[in-house]
Amino acid sequence: MPDLADQAEIQEQLARQIAIDNRVQNGKWDGLPRECYECFNLINDLRLKAINATLCITCASINEKNKGH
């Protein structure tokens, strides 16, 4: 019989899988050009196709650097 920790781990795994499944379903690129939310330049199609990005590479890099500070 699973103990409380085992049950919690199972619940966590299920919740994580549901979140991943929903992200994949809702995260598909629609094929239309998209502007970066910060600089309004067009985002590269390959980047959109790969990760359905909302920021261009430059702005994403700046945001990552700023998160570290």
Secondary structure, DSSP 8 states (H G I E B T S, - for coil): ---HHHHHHHHHHHHHHHHHHHHHHHT---SS--B-TTT--B--HHHHHHH--SS-HHHHHHHHHHHT-
